């Protein structure tokens, strides 16, 4: 493992333990070059998945490797200043990643991932669900937002 401080190639594992959500291994490492300590996380990756991005008109634009961090950032932004524990967010993202990797396809449309995130947030926190939907569904007018929010109340959000 390359040191993030001095870029030395070797580091020594000082401590390993499962993460809080038991979906990864947390390792404390010490650089053999500069002596700095840092933490890494090791996760299981079942397969390489490509995300198929599409344009506004539905035409296929490009493919890019699946990046868990993008989902983590989107979910964290939607849940910002909401009473949702980080552990719940990690479980949501891990569950979505597991779904994607076990679908059996090597390519997954970005729209399918967005819908998985929407469903997870709908069950987790109704305000975060509406926040994510407002960006994901690209509301252009206040009435779009209002119409969507009224459906959330009917579903029985928080």
Phi, psi and omega in degrees: 000127181284135179291130180287349182264313184241357179068016175296143186284338185246139173219158182247134178283123181262330183203139175229138176201157177294149176290173183301324183266006178058028178251000180206168176251129178264126180238129172267128183236156175231129180290133178283345180273302186254350178084359180293150177253144178207165183247139173234158176236136180244125181239152175284134174238114185287323180198161175278129182237136174257139177263127180264114180268142177235157180280179181300324182274004177091356179285147181288129182257305185201169176238144175215154180298144176300135182230105180304325182301325180296320178291317179303315182293318180296315181293318179298320179294318179295328183264006181303132180061026176250153181280061180240124182292144179303325179300320178294322178295316178299320178296319179298311182295318178297321178296319178294316179299318179298317178301314182296315183288336181262004179294335180094351180262146176273349177231134181231130177294141179300330179298320179296320178295316178302320179293324177296318179296316179302312182297318179297317179291326179300321180281337185272311185199121186294326179291316177298322178300313181293320178301311181297316182298324182297327177274312184298317181272358175054059177300132182256339181225160181299326181293330175298315180296314181298316180297318179294316181298324179294329177289330179292319178298321180294325179292333179098037176298178186291000000 
